[in-house]
Amino acid sequence: MAKLVQQSVKSLWKFSTCLLRVSSYSTKPETLVSLFLPNKDEGSKPLTSSPKDALYSRLIYLTRSKESVESVISILDKWVSEENPIKYEDLQIIVKQFRDCRRYEHAFQIFEWIKKSKNFDISPGDLAVELDLVSKAHGLEAVETYFTSIPDDLRTYKVYGALLNCYADARVLKKAEDTMQKLKELGYTGTVAYNVMMTLYAKLGYLEKLQSLMLEMEDKGISGDVFSYNILLNAYASVPNVTEMEKVLMKMEADPLLVDWSSYTIAAKGYLKAGDIEKANKSLKKCEQSRKGKREELAIDMLITLYTSLGKKDDVYRIWNKYKKKVKHHNSSYHCMIRGLEKLDDLDGAEKIFAEWETNRVHFDIRIPNLLISAYCKKGHMEKAISIIEQLGESGKHPNGSTWNRLALGYCVQNDMEKAVETMKKAILASKPGWKPHFHSLVSCVKYLQSKGDTQGEEELKDLLRVRGLCSKEVERGIDKYIEIGNRKSEALNETDLEETCSQ
C-alpha cells in the first residue's frame, strides 16, 4: 500500500498540475487574451452559413507545414479576387478556431493578411490576440519586438494584459512584475491579472509573494474567485503545508462560490503527499458530492486517478461503473482507468476496459493500446504485446515511435537484445518530431552491438538517429559516457524504466 502511494505521488502531481491548468483560466497564459475574442458560444459553434462557411472550409483543412502556412495568405487573396464578401468578424472566429486547435502559425498569418489588406481597423483587443499568437508561434523575443512596434496610443490594458501572459508563461518574473505594475497604473486591477501573477509565483515556489498578492487583493477590495483560491490551495498542498491548506479550504467552504470539486481533489493531493490517507479519502468523498457541473468528465478522471493512488481498487471500479455512461466516449477516462488498474496489479481488469474502449471509441488514440503494451512488457508477456501491435496493423492503424519504444524496452528487460535492436530501429523510423527514444534501452542496444563487434550495426542505428535529429553530439557523448561507466546498479534496466516510458 505504502509503495503504491509512493509510486503514484509523482505521476499524480503531474496530473493535478494539468488539472489546475485546465480548471482555472488563471493558469492559462492566453486567458487575458481570450477576453478580447468573440464570445465562447459564437467562437466554438461551426460556421454554417455561406460564404463564411466556404472560407472556413478552405482554411481549416490546411496542414501545418511551412508551405501551407504561406498558403493561408494566398487563399485569402484568392477568396477576395473571386469577389467573395469577407467580414472581419468571420476572420476573428476563424482565428479562434485555429487557436483552439493550437494552429497558432495559421492564426497569426490571418492577422498578417488583415494588416496587408488595409481594409480593416485593428483594435487593441486584436493586437492582444496577435501578441499572444506571436508568443506561441515565434517565442518571447519576437513578442518583445512586436510589442515595441505597437503605437503608444494602442498599448491599452488589453495589450499589456497579453504581454503579462507571455512573460508569465515564460516564467520571466521581473518583466512580469513590471508589466503587472503597468496594468495597475492603467487602472486595470482585475481578478484575472492577479490570478496570472499568482500562478507565476506558485510555479516558481514563491509562496510569500503569492500570499502577499492575495492580501493585496483583499486590501483593494478585489474579489478573488474559485481559481484564485485554488491557486493558493494548490501552493500549500504542493509543500505540503496541511495546516495552511486547511485554513484556505475552510474559507472557501464558507462561500459556495469559492469552492468546487477541483478544490477537493487539490486538498486530497495535499493530504496524500503528507501521508494522511484518511483525510485524502474524505476529500474525495466531498469531490464526488460536488463533481456536477462544468468539466464533470475531468472530475471523474481525477477520482479514478486519486483512488488509484490511495490503492482503493473497489472505489476505482465503483466510480467507473457509476459514471461510465458519461465518459464512455472519452479517451482520457479509458486512459486513467487502464493505467490505474495496471498500477493496482489488475491486468485482467485493464484488458476488459481496453475491450470496452475498442467497442465504444469514437476517436482512435494510440496512447491507450500503448498503455496495455507497456503493462504486458512489464509482466514479460511479450507475445500479448506483439498481438496488440498486429491488431493495430490489421485495423489500418499504425504503431508510433512510442509503441515500438515500449516493446524495445520490454525486450531489453527480457535480455532479448537482437529483438530489442530491431524494434528500436522500428521505433526510430516511426518517430515524429519531438519524440525521443528511451535512453536506457537505446544505450543497451548500442552496448550490445559493441559487445558483438558489430560496428556496422552500431553505425546503422546511429545513422537512423542522426537523420531524425535524435543523435546530437551531446547525446552521443552521453551514450559513450554511460557505456564507459558501466552497468552501475542505479542505472540498471528494470520495471521502473518501463514505468517512465508510460508518460511518453
N, C-alpha and C positions, 0 to 999 in steps of 0.2 A: 504493500500500500504506500509506504513512505517513498519507496523507489519510484513508483508510478508518478506520485505527486512531484518529486524532484525532476523527473524527466519531462514532465508536462509544463512546468513553470515557464521555461524559456520559450517554447512554441506558443504557449498561451499568451505570454506577454506581447509577442508579435501580433497575435490575432486581436488582442484587446486594443493595442495601439491602432490597428487598422479600423477597429470598431469605432474608436473615438474620432478618427478622421471621417468616417462615413456618417456617423450620427450627429456630428457637430459641424455646422458650417464655419464655426470659429476656427476649426483646424484645417480648413481647406483654403489654400492660398488664393483661389480665384473668387472667394466669397464676396469681397467688396466689389469686384468687377461684375459679378453676376447680378448685382443690384441694378446695373445700368442696361441690362439686356431686356428684350421683350419678356413679359411675364411667363412663368413656368408653363402654364397651360397652353399659351399661344405658341411657345417655342418648341414644345415637345410633341404636339399633335402633328400628324402627317399633313403635308401640303397637298390638298386635294383639288384645288381649283386651278384651271388653266388661265393664263400661261405660266403662272408661278410654279405649278407642279412640273411642267415640262422642263423648266430651267433647273429645278432641283434635281430632277432625274438625270439630266446631263452631267451635273456636277458630282452627285453623291456616289456614282459608280466609278469614279476615278480611283486608280491605285495610289499608293503612297510613294511611288518612285519619283526621282527628281524630274524626270521628263513629264510626268503627269502634273506635278506641281506647276510647272511652267504653262501647262495647257489650261489651267484654271482661268488665267487671263485671256488666253486665246478663245476659250469657249464663251466667255462673257462678251468679248469683242464680236464674235460671230453672231451671238444672240442679238446684239444691238444692230449689227449690219443687216440682219434679216427683218429689221423694223419691228421687232417684238417689244412690247412695253416692259419696263423694268422699274420696280418700286424699291425705294431704299428700305422700307420695312421688310420686304421679301428677302433682301440681302442680309438683313440683320438676323432673320430667322434661320437662314441657311448657315450663317456664321455660327449660330448657337448649335445647330445640328452637328456641324463639324467639330465644335469644341466638345460636345457630349461624346463624340466618337474618338476624341483625342487626335483629331486630324488638324493639328494646330497650324501646320505649314499651309494647308489648303485654306483655312480660315484667314490666315494672315494675307495670303495672296488676293483674297477678295477685297480686303481693305486697300491693298496696293492698287488694285484696279479702280476702286472708288476714287482714290486720290488722283489717279491718272486721268480718269474721265472728266473730272472737274465739273460734274453735273450735280453734285450733292455737297451740302454743307456738313462737315464733320463736327459733331458736338463734343464737349469734354467727356461725356459718357462713352462715346465711340472711341475716343483716344485712350480711355482707360482700358477698354476691351483690347484695343490693339497693343497697348503696352504689355498686357498680360500674355498675349499671343507671341510677342517678340521674346518674352522671357522663356516661354515653353519651347519655342522653335529655335532660338538662337543664343539663349543664355543671358546672364546678368550684365555682362559687359555691353552687349548690344542694347539691353534695356536702358542703361545709363546714357548711351549715345543717342538713342531715340528720344529719351526724356529731354535732353538738352536742346533738341530740335523743336520742341513744342513751344509755341509763343507764350509769353508770360501771362497774357490775359486768358489763355485757355487752361492754365495749370490750376484748376479748381481742386476742391477736396476730393472729387472723384478720381482725378489723375493721381493725386498724392496717395489716395487710398490704394490704387492699383500698384503704385510704387512700393508702398508698405508691404503689400502681399508678396511682391517679388523678393524684397530683402528678407522677409520672414521665412519664405520658402527656402531661400539660400542660406539661412541662418547667419546673416551678416548683422550682428547685434547693434553696433554703433550706428550704422546707417539707418537701421530700422527705428532705433530710438530717436534719431534726428528727424526722421520723416514723421513719426508719431507726434513729436513736438510741433512740427509744421502744421499738422492737422489740427492740433489744439489752437494754434494761432489763427487758423482759418475759421475757427468756431465749430469745427466738426468734432464732437466728442461722443460719438455713438457707441453703443454696446459692441457692435461688430468689430470696430477698430481695436477696442480694448481686448476683445477675445483673441484677435490675431496676435497682439503683443503678449498676452498671457500664454498662448500656445507656444510662442517662441521661447519665452522664459522657461516653460515646462520642458521643452525639448532640450534646452541647454542645461537643465538642472539648477536653474537659479530660483530656488524656492522662495528666498526672501524677497526678491524683486516681484515675484508672482503675487505674494501676499500683499506687498506694498501697493501693487496696482489694483488689487481688489479693494483695499481700503480707500484708495483714491476715488474709485468709482462710487463707493458708499458716501464719501465726504461730499462729492459733487452731485449727489442725488441721481446718479446714472444707474438705472436698474440693471442688475445682472440677470441673465436668463439661465435656462437649464444648461446651456452649453458652457457658460461662464463657470458655473459651479461644478460641472463635470470635469472641466479642465483642472480646477483646484483639487477636486476629489481624486482625480487620477494621479496628480502630482504626489499627494500624500500616500496613495496606495502603492506607488512605484518605489517608495523609500524602503520598506513601508513604515509609515507613522500612523499606527492604528488609532491612537488617541485623537489626533487632529482630524484624521479621516472621518471618525465617528461624529466629531463636532460639526463638520461640514454637512454630513449626511442628515443629522438631526435638524439642522437649519433648513435644509432642502425639504425635508418631510413636513415641516411646519407650513409650507406653501405648496399646494398641489401643482402649481405651475413651474416649480423649480426642480421637480424630480420626475424621472420616467424610468422605464425598465433598464435602460443602459446604465443608469446610476447604480443600480443594484448589482449589475454584472461587474462594474468597476470596483465596488466595495468587496464583492466576492473574490475578485482577483487580489485585492489587498490582503484580505484575510488568508487566502491561500498562500500567498508569499510569506506571510507571517506565521504560517503553520497552524492557524486556527481553523480546522476543518469544520467544526460545528457551526461557527458563525458564518463561514463561507456557504454552508448548506442552507442556513436560514436566509441569507441574502438571495440565494437562487429561488427559494420559495416565493419571496416577495417579487422577484423578477417575473415569475410565472403569473402572478396575480395582476401585474401591471403591464404585461407584454403587448396588450392590444393596442391598435392604432398604427401609426406610421412605422414602416420597417419591421413589421411583425416577423417576416421571414428571417431577417437578420437576428432577431431576438431568439428565435428557435435554434438557429445555428450556434449562437453563443451558449445557450443552455446545454446543447449536446456537447459542445467543446468543454465547458466547465464541469459538467457532471462526469465527463471522461477523466478530467484532471483530478477529480475527487475519488476516482475509482468506483463510481456508483453505476455499474452496468445496468441494473434494474431501472434506474431513473433515465438512463440514456434511451433504453428501449421504450419506457413509458412516454417520454417526450416525443419520440419518433412515431409511435403508434397513435398517439393522441392528435398529432398535428400533421402527419404526412400527407394528408389530402391537400393541405395548404402549400406544401413545398415539393410535391411530387414532380413538378416540372422545373425545379430549381437545382441546377448542378451543384451549387455551393453546399446545399444541405446533404446531398449524397456524399460529397467530398468529406464533410465533417463527420458523417456517420461511419463511413468506411474507415477513415483514419482513426476515429475513436475506437471502433471495435477491434481494429488491429492492435492498438495500444493496450486494449484490455484483454489481449490474447484470445479473442473470439474470431478466429479466421473463418469458421463456418458461417457465423453471422455476417461477416463482411462480404462473403461470397453471395449470400442471399440478397443483401442490399444492392450489390452490384447487378444481380439478375433483375431486381426491380428497376434499377436505373436503365438497363438495356430495354426494358419493356416500356417505360414511361418517358424516356428522354425526348425532349423537343430539339435541343441543340447538342451536337456532339462535343465533348470536352475530353481531350486526350489525357488530362491530368487525372481523371478518375480511373481508367484502366491502368495508368501508370502507378497509382497508389497500390492496387492489388498486385501488380508485378513486383513492386518493392517488398510487399508483405510476403509473397511467395519466395523471393530470393532470400529474405531473412531466415526463413524456415528451411531453406535448401530445396524447395520444391521447384527446381528449375524447369522441369517438363511442363508444369502448370503455367509458369510464367511465359514460356515459349508458346503454349497453346493460346494464350490471350493475344499474343502478337500475331499469330497465324489467323486468328478470328478477325482481327482488325484488317488484315490484308484481304481476307475473303469478303469482307463487307465494304471494301473500297476505301477504307480509312488507312492513313499512313502513319506508322510509328514515327515519333520525332526523335531528336537527339537525346532528350531526357529518357525516352523509353529504352533505347539501346544502352544508354549510360548506366541505367539501373541494372540491366541484365549483365553488362560487363562487370560491374561491381560484384554482382552475385557470383559470377564465375571466379573472380579474384578471391572472394571469401572461401569458395569451394576449392581453391587452388587448381582450377582447370584453366591454366593460363593460355593455352592455344586458343580456346574458345573466347577467352577474355580479350585477347589481342584482336581477333577477327570482329568481335562485337564492338570493341572500341572504335575500330575503323568505320563500322556502320554508323555509330553514334556521331562521329565527326562529319561523315558525308551527309547525314540527315539534319545537321545542325543549322540553326538560323542565327542571324545577328544577335549578339547579347548572350548566347549560350556559352557555357564553359564546361569542360569535362571535369569529372570528379578527380581531384588532384592525386589522391592516394592510388586510385585504380589506374590512372594514367602512368604514374611513376612505376607501379608494379608491372605494367605491360612493358615499359621501356627497360626496366631492370631484367625482366625475363628474357627479352630479346638479346640483351647484352650478355647474359649468362650463357646463352646458346652460341654466342659469337655471331649472331645474325645481324651483321652491320647493315645489310641491305634492307632487312625488315624494319630495323630501327629508323633508318632514314625515310623509308616509305611512310611510316607512321608520323614522323615529324613533318614531312613534306605536306601531308594532309592537313596538319595543324597550321602550318605556315600559310597555305593557300587561303585558309579561312581566318587568318589573322589571330590564331589562337596560340601561337608559339613565338612570343616576343623573346628578346634576349633575356629579359628578366625571368620569364617562365623557364627557359632552357637552363639558366643558371640555377633556378630553384630545383629543377629536376636533378641536375648534376650534384648539387649540394646534398639533396635528400639521399641520393644513392651513395654518395661518398660517406655520409654519416653512418649509414647502415640502418638496419631494422631495429630502431630503438623501440622499447616496449610501448611507450606513449604514442608512437606513430603507427603501430601495427594495425592492419585492417581488421575490423571487427564489425559487429552489428551496429555500433554507433555510427560508423561511416555510412551504412545503408540508411540509417535514420536521417542523417544530414542531407542525403540526396532527395529525400521526400519533399523538401522545400524548393527544389529546382524546377 
